[in-house]
Each structure stands twice: as C-alpha cells, then as structure tokens.
Amino acid sequence: MKISVCMAVHNGSNYLLPQLQSILALLKSTDEVVVVDDASQDNSVELLRKLSDPRLKLHFNSRNLGVFASFEKALRQARGDIIFLSDQDDLWLPGKVEKTINVFLLNPQITLVASDASVIDKFGLVVEKSFFAQRGRFAAGVLRNIVKNKYLGCSLAFRRSMLRHFLPIPRDVPMHDMWIGILNDIYGKTHFIGEPLIAYRRHGDNLSPTAAAPLMQRFVWRWRLIKNLILRVVRSHSRTTEYR
C-alpha cells in the first residue's frame, strides 16, 4: 500500500520541522507527504523549500484560501492507497503507520482508522496521556458525532476510494474532520485504535479552536452540517441511480 500524508500549513514554522521529521521517519521511499502552504507570512515556505526529501510534494497558495480549501487541495493531489491527515504542529509516534496499515490489511471492510492521542504543550511536555480520556470515549455514529464530534482529524487515515464521498468539502461545515468522519459513518466503517499514535500539540496558536463556541454558533454549525450531509447523500444517490 502506498501512503499519502496530507498536511495544510499556515504560519507553522515553530513546529513544522519536528513534525515532518517524525512523519518521514515512519514512511517508505515510495510514500509521499503532500504539503499545501496557505500563504504563510512566517518562514514556513523557506523551511519547506530547504527540505530535500523527494517524498515531499510541495504546493504553495498565492493567497490565503483557508484550512478547508488547503486540505482539499492536498487531498486532490494525493496518490496513495491510504491517506493520512496531519496537522503542522503535532508529532507522530513510533508505530503509528504500521499499526494503522495493519488494520486496513487485516480488515478489508474498514474504510477509516482513528486513534487516541497524547496531548503535549508547546514545549513537547505531555499534559494529558489520552485525548479521549479527557474528551470522552470515542464512538462512531452519525447522530452522536453531529451532537459532539469525536473525530480528531490529525489522527485519521482512510482509503483513497472514500474521497468520492468526502470531496468537495463544503466551506460552511464546522470542521473538515467532522465532515469526513460522519460521511464515513454513512458510507464506510470505522476502526478505533485505543492507544496514542500521535502527540497532539496544544499551544495557544492552533488553527483549530481550544474553547467551545457559543451555543447559537454551535446550533448554526450543526444546521449547516446536516444540510450539507443531506445534499451530499441525495446527490450521491442520484448519481448511483443515473448509472444503473
């Protein structure tokens, strides 16, 4: 199985190199890391251009397009059989790739693999041994993840064949990982590895928010999510019916 790791970068120079090193150390020579820099204003672009690893496939946005568009651009460039999502500031732990790929090899019906994560601070010190011990037990399922998302994007890997369901990513859904996870619940099957396979860094400048949004905002997000899920399922059914 060829692996593609997809990463969106924006002003990520503080932690970018250690993260890429932790990823590349676990990949084969035939794998790839697709990086889309979203018009960074720090020296992220300079750092990326200096890296000489042939497994790195670099793309640079001329203007800021946002997280969704950048991740979607990376996903459309990915050529691997299995696609991993990655943030710019975490660390991959030894065994992550091997344990994830083994699930796909042994279970052909599994389309997406998630895992637990330890939580580290800006210095790399562990502040929580388990993300899900803090957030609550992981559970797949459409309704429960609409209410409270348990899909941690930087821990996810999925079969390339699922992109036909995931893409395009609507720009008004709450989070791309929530969108991918719930659509996988509709069209595929999830497996959860209950041990930390990444160190999830929280440092105050994360692109994903640390504080809960106001209640009204959460209601609007859920409404938009449900609307887009219904539209995607209806369109998918229409395409399937059309080509029978």
N, C-alpha and C positions, 0 to 999 in steps of 0.2 A: 504493500500500500504506500503510495506517495502521499506525503503530508504537506499541506499548506497551512502556514500560520498567518493570520490576518491581523494587522495592527494599524490603528489610526493614531497619529502623533500630532500634538499641538503644544508647543512650548514645553516639551518634555525632557529637556537636556539634563536636568538634575539626576534623573534615574534611568535614562534611556539606555546607556551603555551596559550597566549591570544586568538589566532585563534582557537585552538582546544576547548578551553572553550566556546567560542562564538558559535561554531557548536554544541557541545554536549548539550548545554542548550536548543537547539531547537528540539532535536531528542527524539523519543520514546525509550523505553527499548529494543524493538525488532529491531531497526535500527542498522546500522554499519558505522564505519569510517575506510576505508581501506587505510592504510598509507604505502607507499614504500619509505624507506630511501635509497637514491642513494649514498652510501659510503661517508657519511658526514665525514668531518675532524674536525668539532667542537664538541660540546657536545649534538648535536641533538639526537643521539642514546641513550645516557644516560637519557635525559629528557623523551624520549618516553618509555623507559623500566621502568621508575619510575611510569608512569601513570597506575592506576589500573582499569580503567573503562573497563568493559567487552565488551563494544561496539567497542572498538578499536581493529582492526585486523592489526597487525604489520608485515611487511616484510622488510628484510634488504638485499640489494645488496652487494655482497662481493667485487665488483669493480664498478667503475662509469660507468653506462650504458647510461646516458643522460636522458633528460626530456621525450622524446617520449617513449623510452623503459620503463621508470619507470611508466608513466601514463598508458601505455598499460598493464603492469603487474598488476597494481591496478584494471583496468577495467576488466581484465580477472578473477580476484578474487571476484569481486562484485557479490552479490546475491540478491540485491534489485530489486524491480519492477521499481523504479525510481532511476536514478543515477545522482548525483550532482558532478560537478567538483569543486575543491577547490585549491587555492594556499596556500602556507605555511605562508604567512605573512599578509593576509588581516584580516578583521573582518566581521562576519555575523551579520546582523541587525535583531532585533526582527520582527517577521512576515515573514521572508524570506521563510521558509519551508512551512508554512501554505498557504501563497498566491500562491506559486508555485504549490503545490499539488492540490489546488482548481482548478487551470486552467486545469490540467490533468483530474481531476474527472468530471468536467463540460463539457469538450470538448474531447471526445474520439479520434477525428481526429488529435489532436495536438500531435506531437511526440517530440518536443523540446521547452523549455521555456528559454528565455533570459530576462535579466532585466537591468535596469540602475544601476549605482553605484556612490556613492560619492567618491571623491579622497582625501586620507589623506597622511600626510607626516610621517616621521619616528617617530615623537612624538605622532602620532594619531590625529593631528590637521587637520581639514577639509580645504583643499586648493581649491577644486572645488566641488560645490554642486551636479553637474551632469557630469559624464564622457562623455555622449553623447552630452551635450551642448557644450563641449569642442571639441569633435572629429567630430561632425556632426551627424545628425539624424540617428537613427538605421533604417536599411532596410534589409529585407531578399532578397534573389535572387542570382542565380549563378553568372551571369556576373558581377553584381555590387560588389560582395564580392571578386571576383577574382581581380578586379581593386583596391578596398580598403576594407580590411576586417573590418566588424563591429561586428564580433562575439568575445566577451570578454569571454575567457574560464572560468574564475573563477565565472562568473555569470550564467553559463549554467546548465541546468538539462534536461535529456531526458529519454525516455522509454528504458528499457533494450533491448527490441526487436530490437532497431536500431543498436546494436553492430554488428549484422551480416553484416551491411553495413560499419560501421566505422573501424572495425578491419580486418587485421592489419593496423597500421598507418605507411605509408611509411616514411623512415628516411630522405628523401630528400625534403619533402614538407616544406613550410616556417614555419607554426605553426600548432600544433595539433588542436587548436580551429577553425582555418580557415578551416581545412580539415573536421572536424565534422560538422561545420555549413553548408558548401556548400553541403556535401553529404546529410544532412537533407533537404536542399532545393530541391535536386533531388528526394529523396525517401519519404519525410515526409512533415510536415507542422510546421512552427514556429509561436510561440506567443511571443510578447514582452510586458513585464510589464514596463511601463514608470515611474517607481519610483525607487530610490536607495534601493536595498535589501542587498547590501554589502558595506563595506568601503574598497575601493581598495587602497592599500598602495604602494606609490612610494617613495623609499628611497635611490636610487643610486646603490644598490646592487641587484636589482631584477634580477631573471633569465630571464625574458623577457626584451628585449631592450627598452630603452626610446627614443632613437634617430632614425630617419629614416635612412634606409640603403642606400648606394649609388645606383644610378639609374640602373647601369648594374647589380648589385646584385639583385635588385628587379625584373628586367627582367628575370634573370636566375631562381629565385624562382617561378615566375608565370609560366614559361615554364615547370618546373618540376611539379608544381601543376596540370596544365592542362593535362600533360602527364599521371600522376597517376590517375586523375579523369577519363580520357578516358579508361585506362586499367581496373579500378575498375568497371565501368559501363559495359564494354564489357564482363568481366568475370562474372559479376552478371547475365547478360542477358544469357550467355552461360549456366550457372548452371540452371537457370529457364527453359530454352528450353530443357535441357537434361532430366529433371524430369517431363516433361508434359506427 
